[in-house]
Amino acid sequence: MGEFIDSMKALCVNPLKVDKSAGVVLAFLGLARCFPLEHGVRGCASFTKLFFMRHFQEPIPLQTTAIDHGATILGADDNLVDGLRTVIERHQPEVVGIAFTTMTEFQGADALRSVAEFRDRFPEHAHVAVIPVSTTDAPDGLEGGYARAVEAIVGALVPPTRSAGACGAHINILASSMLTPGDVDTLKDWVRAFDLRPVVIPDLGDSVDGHLLAHGFSPLTYGGVARTEVERAGQSAATIVVGPSLGRAADLLKARTQVPDFRFPSLTGLEACDELTTALRDISGRSVPDRLRRQRDQLLDAMVDCHFRTADTSAMVAGDPDLAGALVRFARSVGVRVPTIVTTAKAPSLRQCLSDRIVVGDLDDLEREATEHPVQLLIANSHANALAARLRVPLMRAGFPQHDVLGAHNKSWIGYAGTRQTLFEVANLLARSQPEASPYSSIYGQPADPSKASAAHGRTSPDERTLP
């Protein structure tokens, strides 16, 4: 069991952590006809928007209340109330998701009071769901903000009910921020293979997966799970929870609906895939489809093919706790040791990863750890590219952001097929990190031109040597 080690530096040198408000916005991007709104200064929303545009290679619908220096000192509640009225009257959203930024959090903005004032002043907009998310006490980083937003979505949209199983084929899925849009699509296909209907909360696979729209840019989200689907979550047969960070949201959903849930720390790796497949088989009462059985056999074959390259090798992982834990569990399952994890928060789930060191810090700490304890592979986001080059170690990109490669958001890491492709990538990167052996040439060989061969190898031919 690993122990947490706090980085004692006075400042962040090479950031690994992403702001919590970005995580809140990410969750709202998975709701259909949602208007994400950041309550803060213009720069906060501009950064978040650019951050996601570079990662997803897509336009991102996001606006700001744009508080100025006067509102920063005297209070910005009026900005929020007026902003809500403006966006609802102009764009007609079904949901407005409000992400409070660090500026307004420190200012002491009262989210619930501001929304209550808006409701009192503009009762004609009561049909629009307004979901404020304060992240003051949320775990640090994108993952913590995202988890708090999912909890707020469940609290605002799912009514208390005792109708579990009324929609027997519906399965709720609470999807962690570590899942890419490609992962979400894979997970939905996985559930559909058992003739079940997935309801993903939030559904990034339907919104930021990269698809063209006939009407072009929209200030509302480009897809996602419908509000009515979320409201019927209490009638589903079961809930699949992916990622330890969504524990609070899962507890709230279960308390409100009594829908049984199945919780998985990750869905990457043979054992994790088998656990979800077994759960879906039990929920549906159907046998495992032949397609999944074949994919499992293909993964087993890949594990046999790759174990010569992965066994007894080492890697270091940097990322938010859910992602780091998933990658470490997968690495250990294929024989790769992970002596150090660098993460953004002290998540209890990481203690089960069996790494020697769990450093809460930044990418500068990753570089220092990899310098003191050399490894053969680094797994981190694109910001680790330069340090990997300095260390002469290959980098496997994972997490947020990945701005220097195309298609990262559509890559699938989960399921039998996704695990197989991840294993191939790890094995190939490890193979590159191992120095190639120079071919052996006997001094007794007979090349076409002995003089050139002798010069190339720095040796003398048998005819040129003086024998004893």
C-alpha positions as CSV (number, residue, x, y, z in Angstrom):
1,M,0.0,0.0,0.0
2,G,1.5,3.3,-1.1
3,E,1.9,6.4,1.0
4,F,1.1,10.0,0.0
5,I,4.1,12.3,-0.3
6,D,3.3,16.0,-0.5
7,S,5.5,18.1,-2.7
8,M,6.9,20.8,-0.4
9,K,7.7,23.3,-3.2
10,A,6.6,26.9,-2.7
11,L,5.1,27.1,-6.2
12,C,3.9,24.9,-9.1
13,V,6.7,24.6,-11.6
14,N,5.2,22.6,-14.5
15,P,1.5,22.2,-13.9
16,L,-0.3,18.9,-13.9
17,K,-3.5,20.1,-12.3
18,V,-6.3,21.6,-14.3
19,D,-8.6,24.1,-12.7
20,K,-11.8,22.8,-11.1
21,S,-14.1,25.1,-13.0
22,A,-12.9,23.4,-16.3
23,G,-14.1,20.1,-14.8
24,V,-17.5,21.6,-14.1
25,V,-17.8,22.9,-17.7
26,L,-16.7,19.4,-19.0
27,A,-19.6,17.8,-17.2
28,F,-22.1,20.3,-18.6
29,L,-20.9,19.7,-22.1
30,G,-22.4,16.2,-21.8
31,L,-26.0,17.5,-21.3
32,A,-28.2,18.1,-24.3
33,R,-29.3,21.7,-25.0
34,C,-27.3,23.0,-22.1
35,F,-25.8,26.5,-21.8
36,P,-22.5,26.3,-19.9
37,L,-21.8,29.6,-18.1
38,E,-18.7,30.5,-16.1
39,H,-19.3,33.1,-13.3
40,G,-16.1,35.0,-13.3
41,V,-13.9,37.3,-15.3
42,R,-13.4,37.0,-19.1
43,G,-10.0,35.5,-18.9
44,C,-11.2,32.4,-16.9
45,A,-13.8,31.4,-19.6
46,S,-11.3,32.2,-22.4
47,F,-8.8,29.9,-20.9
48,T,-11.3,27.1,-20.4
49,K,-12.7,27.5,-23.9
50,L,-9.3,27.4,-25.5
51,F,-8.1,24.5,-23.3
52,F,-11.0,22.3,-24.5
53,M,-10.9,23.5,-28.1
54,R,-7.2,22.5,-28.4
55,H,-7.9,19.1,-26.8
56,F,-11.2,18.2,-28.6
57,Q,-10.4,20.1,-31.8
58,E,-14.0,21.3,-31.7
59,P,-15.8,24.6,-31.0
60,I,-16.9,24.8,-27.4
61,P,-20.1,26.5,-26.3
62,L,-19.2,28.5,-23.2
63,Q,-20.0,32.0,-22.0
64,T,-19.1,34.2,-19.0
65,T,-20.8,36.7,-16.7
66,A,-17.7,38.9,-17.4
67,I,-17.4,40.5,-14.0
68,D,-15.2,43.7,-14.0
69,H,-13.0,45.3,-11.4
70,G,-16.0,47.1,-9.8
71,A,-18.1,43.9,-9.5
72,T,-15.1,42.1,-8.2
73,I,-14.9,44.5,-5.2
74,L,-18.6,45.3,-4.6
75,G,-20.1,42.0,-5.5
76,A,-21.1,40.2,-8.7
77,D,-24.4,38.6,-7.9
78,D,-26.3,41.1,-10.2
79,N,-24.0,40.0,-13.0
80,L,-25.2,36.4,-12.6
81,V,-28.9,37.2,-12.3
82,D,-28.8,39.4,-15.4
83,G,-26.7,36.9,-17.2
84,L,-29.1,34.1,-16.6
85,R,-32.0,36.2,-17.9
86,T,-30.1,37.2,-21.0
87,V,-29.0,33.7,-22.0
88,I,-32.4,32.1,-21.4
89,E,-34.3,34.7,-23.3
90,R,-31.9,34.7,-26.2
91,H,-31.0,31.0,-26.6
92,Q,-33.8,29.1,-25.0
93,P,-31.7,26.3,-23.3
94,E,-33.2,23.5,-21.3
95,V,-30.4,23.6,-18.8
96,V,-28.0,26.3,-17.7
97,G,-25.0,25.0,-15.9
98,I,-23.1,27.6,-13.8
99,A,-19.4,27.0,-13.0
100,F,-18.1,29.3,-10.2
101,T,-14.5,30.3,-10.9
102,T,-11.7,30.8,-8.3
103,M,-12.3,34.6,-8.5
104,T,-16.0,34.4,-7.5
105,E,-15.3,31.6,-5.0
106,F,-12.8,33.7,-3.1
107,Q,-15.0,36.7,-3.4
108,G,-17.7,34.8,-1.5
109,A,-20.4,34.5,-4.1
110,D,-23.5,32.8,-2.8
111,A,-24.7,30.5,-5.6
112,L,-27.9,29.4,-4.1
113,R,-29.0,32.9,-3.1
114,S,-28.3,34.2,-6.6
115,V,-30.3,31.5,-8.2
116,A,-33.2,32.0,-5.7
117,E,-33.1,35.8,-6.5
118,F,-33.3,34.9,-10.2
119,R,-36.3,32.7,-9.7
120,D,-38.1,35.4,-7.7
121,R,-37.5,38.1,-10.3
122,F,-38.1,36.0,-13.4
123,P,-40.7,33.3,-12.6
124,E,-41.5,33.0,-16.3
125,H,-38.3,31.0,-16.7
126,A,-39.1,28.4,-14.1
127,H,-39.2,25.7,-16.8
128,V,-35.4,26.1,-17.4
129,A,-33.2,24.1,-15.0
130,V,-30.4,26.2,-13.5
131,I,-27.6,24.1,-11.9
132,P,-25.0,26.1,-9.9
133,V,-21.8,24.3,-9.0
134,S,-19.6,25.6,-6.2
135,T,-16.3,23.8,-6.0
136,T,-14.8,25.4,-2.9
137,D,-14.5,22.2,-0.9
138,A,-14.2,19.9,-3.9
139,P,-11.0,17.8,-4.4
140,D,-8.4,19.7,-6.4
141,G,-8.3,19.5,-10.2
142,L,-10.5,18.9,-13.1
143,E,-11.6,15.5,-11.8
144,G,-12.9,17.0,-8.5
145,G,-14.9,19.8,-10.3
146,Y,-16.3,17.3,-12.8
147,A,-17.4,14.9,-10.0
148,R,-19.0,17.8,-8.1
149,A,-20.9,18.8,-11.2
150,V,-22.2,15.3,-11.8
151,E,-23.4,15.3,-8.2
152,A,-25.2,18.6,-8.8
153,I,-26.8,17.3,-12.0
154,V,-28.2,14.3,-10.2
155,G,-29.4,16.5,-7.3
156,A,-31.1,19.0,-9.6
157,L,-32.6,16.7,-12.2
158,V,-33.4,13.3,-10.7
159,P,-36.5,13.4,-8.5
160,P,-36.9,11.1,-5.5
161,T,-38.8,8.0,-6.6
162,R,-39.4,4.3,-5.8
163,S,-39.9,3.1,-9.4
164,A,-36.6,1.2,-9.9
165,G,-36.9,-1.2,-12.8
166,A,-40.0,0.4,-14.4
167,C,-37.9,0.9,-17.5
168,G,-36.3,-2.6,-17.3
169,A,-34.0,-2.2,-20.3
170,H,-32.6,1.2,-19.2
171,I,-29.1,1.2,-17.5
172,N,-27.8,4.4,-15.9
173,I,-24.0,5.0,-16.4
174,L,-22.2,7.6,-14.3
175,A,-19.1,8.2,-16.4
176,S,-15.9,9.6,-14.8
177,S,-13.9,12.4,-16.4
178,M,-11.1,9.9,-17.2
179,L,-13.4,8.4,-19.9
180,T,-12.8,9.8,-23.4
181,P,-15.7,10.3,-25.8
182,G,-14.4,7.2,-27.5
183,D,-14.6,5.3,-24.2
184,V,-18.2,6.5,-23.7
185,D,-19.1,5.2,-27.2
186,T,-17.4,1.9,-26.4
187,L,-19.3,1.6,-23.1
188,K,-22.6,2.3,-24.8
189,D,-22.0,-0.4,-27.4
190,W,-20.9,-2.8,-24.6
191,V,-24.3,-2.3,-22.8
192,R,-26.3,-2.5,-26.1
193,A,-24.7,-5.9,-26.8
194,F,-26.9,-7.3,-24.0
195,D,-30.0,-5.6,-25.4
196,L,-29.9,-2.9,-22.8
197,R,-30.3,0.8,-23.3
198,P,-27.6,3.0,-21.8
199,V,-28.3,6.4,-20.3
200,V,-24.9,8.0,-19.8
201,I,-24.7,10.9,-17.3
202,P,-23.0,13.0,-18.7
203,D,-22.7,11.8,-22.3
204,L,-19.6,13.3,-23.8
205,G,-19.6,10.6,-26.5
206,D,-22.6,12.3,-28.0
207,S,-21.4,15.9,-27.8
208,V,-17.7,16.4,-28.1
209,D,-16.9,13.3,-30.2
210,G,-16.2,15.3,-33.3
211,H,-19.1,15.4,-35.7
212,L,-20.3,18.0,-38.3
213,L,-23.7,19.7,-37.8
214,A,-25.8,21.1,-40.6
215,H,-26.7,24.3,-38.7
216,G,-23.0,25.1,-37.8
217,F,-22.0,26.8,-34.5
218,S,-24.5,26.8,-31.6
219,P,-24.2,28.5,-28.2
220,L,-25.8,25.4,-26.8
221,T,-24.1,22.0,-26.5
222,Y,-23.9,19.8,-29.6
223,G,-25.5,16.7,-28.1
224,G,-25.4,14.8,-24.9
225,V,-27.9,13.1,-22.6
226,A,-31.4,14.7,-22.7
227,R,-32.8,16.2,-19.6
228,T,-35.8,13.9,-19.8
229,E,-33.5,10.9,-19.8
230,V,-31.8,12.1,-16.6
231,E,-35.1,12.7,-14.9
232,R,-36.1,9.1,-15.6
233,A,-33.0,7.7,-14.1
234,G,-35.0,6.4,-11.1
235,Q,-36.8,4.0,-13.4
236,S,-33.7,2.2,-14.7
237,A,-32.9,-1.4,-13.8
238,A,-29.4,-0.6,-12.6
239,T,-26.6,2.0,-12.4
240,I,-23.0,1.4,-13.6
241,V,-20.6,3.7,-11.9
242,V,-17.2,4.1,-13.5
243,G,-14.5,5.8,-11.4
244,P,-14.1,6.2,-7.6
245,S,-14.4,10.0,-7.9
246,L,-18.2,9.6,-8.6
247,G,-18.9,7.9,-5.3
248,R,-20.8,10.8,-3.8
249,A,-22.9,11.2,-7.0
250,A,-23.6,7.5,-7.0
251,D,-24.6,7.6,-3.3
252,L,-27.0,10.5,-4.0
253,L,-28.6,8.7,-7.0
254,K,-29.1,5.5,-5.0
255,A,-30.6,7.3,-2.0
256,R,-33.1,9.1,-4.2
257,T,-34.1,6.2,-6.4
258,Q,-33.1,2.9,-4.7
259,V,-31.7,1.7,-8.1
260,P,-29.0,-0.9,-7.4
261,D,-25.6,0.1,-8.6
262,F,-22.4,-1.6,-9.7
263,R,-19.2,0.3,-9.1
264,F,-15.9,-0.1,-11.1
265,P,-12.7,1.7,-10.5
266,S,-11.9,1.3,-14.2
267,L,-12.7,-0.7,-17.2
268,T,-9.2,-1.2,-18.6
269,G,-7.7,-4.6,-18.2
270,L,-8.9,-8.2,-18.5
271,E,-10.2,-8.5,-14.9
272,A,-12.1,-5.2,-15.0
273,C,-13.7,-6.1,-18.4
274,D,-14.7,-9.5,-17.1
275,E,-16.4,-7.9,-14.0
276,L,-18.5,-5.5,-16.1
277,T,-19.4,-8.2,-18.6
278,T,-20.5,-10.5,-15.8
279,A,-22.6,-7.7,-14.3
280,L,-24.3,-7.0,-17.6
281,R,-25.0,-10.7,-18.1
282,D,-26.6,-10.9,-14.6
283,I,-28.7,-7.7,-15.1
284,S,-30.0,-8.7,-18.6
285,G,-30.3,-12.4,-18.0
286,R,-28.7,-13.0,-21.4
287,S,-25.6,-14.9,-22.3
288,V,-22.4,-13.1,-23.3
289,P,-22.4,-12.3,-27.0
290,D,-20.0,-14.1,-29.3
291,R,-18.5,-10.8,-30.3
292,L,-17.4,-10.0,-26.8
293,R,-16.1,-13.6,-26.3
294,R,-13.9,-13.1,-29.4
295,Q,-12.6,-9.8,-28.3
296,R,-11.7,-11.4,-25.0
297,D,-9.8,-14.1,-26.8
298,Q,-8.0,-11.5,-28.9
299,L,-6.9,-9.7,-25.7
300,L,-5.6,-12.9,-24.2
301,D,-3.6,-13.6,-27.3
302,A,-2.2,-10.0,-27.2
303,M,-1.1,-10.5,-23.6
304,V,0.8,-13.6,-24.6
305,D,2.4,-11.8,-27.6
306,C,3.4,-8.7,-25.6
307,H,4.6,-10.2,-22.3
308,F,8.2,-10.5,-23.5
309,R,8.3,-6.8,-24.0
310,T,6.2,-5.7,-20.9
311,A,7.3,-8.1,-18.2
312,D,9.8,-6.7,-15.7
313,T,9.7,-3.2,-17.1
314,S,8.9,0.0,-15.3
315,A,6.9,3.1,-15.9
316,M,5.8,6.3,-14.1
317,V,2.2,7.6,-14.3
318,A,1.0,11.2,-13.8
319,G,-2.6,12.3,-13.8
320,D,-5.8,12.8,-11.9
321,P,-6.5,10.0,-9.3
322,D,-9.1,8.1,-11.4
323,L,-7.0,8.0,-14.5
324,A,-3.7,7.3,-12.6
325,G,-5.3,4.4,-10.7
326,A,-6.8,2.9,-13.8
327,L,-3.5,3.1,-15.7
328,V,-1.5,1.6,-12.8
329,R,-3.9,-1.3,-12.4
330,F,-3.6,-2.0,-16.1
331,A,0.2,-1.7,-16.1
332,R,0.6,-4.1,-13.2
333,S,-1.7,-6.6,-14.9
334,V,0.7,-6.9,-17.8
335,G,3.9,-7.0,-15.8
336,V,4.9,-3.3,-15.8
337,R,6.0,-2.0,-12.4
338,V,5.0,1.5,-11.4
339,P,7.2,2.7,-8.6
340,T,5.9,6.2,-8.5
341,I,2.5,7.9,-9.2
342,V,2.3,11.7,-9.5
343,T,-1.2,12.9,-9.0
344,T,-3.3,16.0,-8.1
345,A,-5.1,15.0,-5.0
346,K,-5.0,12.6,-2.1
347,A,-7.6,10.2,-3.3
348,P,-8.0,7.1,-1.0
349,S,-8.5,4.9,-4.1
350,L,-4.9,5.3,-5.0
351,R,-3.7,3.6,-1.8
352,Q,-4.8,0.3,-3.4
353,C,-2.6,0.7,-6.4
354,L,0.5,-0.9,-4.7
355,S,2.9,1.7,-5.8
356,D,5.8,2.6,-3.6
357,R,5.3,6.4,-3.8
358,I,2.3,8.5,-4.5
359,V,3.5,12.1,-4.9
360,V,0.9,14.9,-4.8
361,G,2.6,17.4,-7.1
362,D,3.2,18.5,-10.6
363,L,5.2,17.5,-13.7
364,D,8.4,18.9,-12.2
365,D,8.0,16.3,-9.5
366,L,7.5,13.6,-12.2
367,E,10.8,14.7,-13.8
368,R,12.7,14.6,-10.5
369,E,11.3,11.2,-9.6
370,A,12.2,9.8,-13.1
371,T,15.7,11.2,-12.8
372,E,16.3,9.7,-9.4
373,H,14.5,6.4,-10.2
374,P,14.9,5.8,-14.0
375,V,12.1,4.1,-15.8
376,Q,11.5,3.0,-19.3
377,L,8.1,4.7,-20.0
378,L,6.3,7.8,-18.9
379,I,2.5,8.1,-19.0
380,A,1.2,11.7,-18.7
381,N,-0.5,14.5,-20.7
382,S,1.0,16.5,-23.5
383,H,2.7,18.9,-21.1
384,A,5.2,16.1,-20.3
385,N,6.5,15.9,-23.8
386,A,9.5,18.2,-23.2
387,L,10.6,16.5,-20.0
388,A,10.3,13.1,-21.7
389,A,12.6,14.3,-24.4
390,R,15.1,15.5,-21.8
391,L,15.0,12.2,-20.0
392,R,15.2,10.3,-23.4
393,V,12.2,8.2,-22.3
394,P,9.1,7.6,-24.5
395,L,5.9,9.3,-23.5
396,M,2.4,7.7,-23.7
397,R,-0.1,10.5,-23.7
398,A,-3.1,10.2,-21.5
399,G,-5.5,12.6,-19.7
400,F,-6.0,16.3,-20.2
401,P,-4.8,18.0,-22.2
402,Q,-3.5,16.3,-25.4
403,H,-3.0,19.3,-27.7
404,D,-0.2,18.0,-29.9
405,V,-1.9,15.0,-31.3
406,L,-5.1,14.5,-33.3
407,G,-7.9,12.1,-32.4
408,A,-6.8,11.6,-28.7
409,H,-10.4,12.3,-27.5
410,N,-11.7,9.5,-29.7
411,K,-9.2,6.9,-28.6
412,S,-10.8,4.1,-26.6
413,W,-8.9,2.8,-23.6
414,I,-11.6,0.5,-22.2
415,G,-13.2,-2.8,-23.0
416,Y,-11.4,-5.8,-24.4
417,A,-10.6,-4.1,-27.7
418,G,-9.5,-0.9,-26.1
419,T,-7.3,-2.7,-23.6
420,R,-5.8,-4.7,-26.4
421,Q,-4.8,-1.5,-28.4
422,T,-3.5,0.1,-25.2
423,L,-1.3,-2.9,-24.5
424,F,0.1,-2.9,-28.1
425,E,0.9,0.8,-27.7
426,V,2.7,0.2,-24.3
427,A,4.6,-2.7,-25.7
428,N,5.8,-0.8,-28.8
429,L,6.9,2.2,-26.7
430,L,8.8,0.0,-24.4
431,A,10.5,-1.7,-27.3
432,R,11.7,1.7,-28.5
433,S,13.2,2.5,-25.1
434,Q,15.4,-0.6,-25.2
435,P,18.8,-0.2,-26.9
436,E,19.3,-2.3,-30.0
437,A,22.2,-4.8,-29.8
438,S,24.9,-4.3,-32.5
439,P,25.1,-7.2,-34.8
440,Y,28.1,-9.5,-34.2
441,S,30.6,-10.0,-37.0
442,S,33.3,-12.6,-36.6
443,I,36.8,-11.6,-37.3
444,Y,37.1,-14.9,-39.3
445,G,34.4,-13.8,-41.7
446,Q,35.2,-13.4,-45.4
447,P,33.7,-10.1,-46.6
448,A,33.9,-9.1,-50.2
449,D,36.4,-6.4,-49.4
450,P,38.4,-7.4,-46.2
451,S,40.2,-4.1,-46.0
452,K,37.0,-2.1,-45.8
453,A,35.4,-4.5,-43.3
454,S,38.5,-4.3,-41.0
455,A,38.4,-0.6,-41.0
456,A,34.6,-0.5,-40.3
457,H,35.0,-2.8,-37.3
458,G,38.3,-1.4,-36.1
459,R,39.8,-4.9,-36.2
460,T,42.6,-6.6,-38.2
461,S,41.9,-9.5,-40.5
462,P,43.5,-12.9,-39.7
463,D,46.0,-12.4,-42.5
464,E,47.1,-9.1,-41.0
465,R,47.6,-10.4,-37.5
466,T,50.9,-11.7,-36.2
467,L,50.2,-15.2,-34.9
468,P,52.2,-16.4,-31.9
